[in-house]
């Protein structure tokens, strides 16, 4: 699903490198350059466990909270997989079976990977910390923005997509003349 998703190339590359465990997490960098002393046993997000790909994107407290939020929103029960690439391989019918649902689900999954990576880098290189709600808001914004590029979302305002993922995915593709009538919130 990585290469078919309508997201920026840098996001696809991050997801691809994550799937193959080639992301520059501390443990990987330390293995590549053993002479450099990093802190592979320390994760900047939870400050508890070592930073590996699977820990950072799947098992870390913040990551778990983000995935849980998505699956709760989609009314899906979630058994956390062992490896993060499982989230990229399995095609969940998260919001519905519509074209919009497929596009949006892929965008959200990749936005979560991206938001975790951005937050991790922001804490390490800029000493800036975003709270959990802020990270989730970033996921909502980016996923909706990327989905908006797909034809099936044509004519729907961005702010409305951000707030109404399930409703939009459940509906039939709307025609341009419908914009401003039943798709705007009351
Ligand atoms: Zn962690």
Boltz pocket constraint, residues with backbone or C-beta under 6 A from the ligand:
constraints:
  - pocket:
      binder: B
      contacts: [[A, 43], [A, 44], [A, 45], [A, 46], [A, 47], [A, 48], [A, 49], [A, 50], [A, 55], [A, 56], [A, 59], [A, 60], [A, 61]]
      max_distance: 6.0
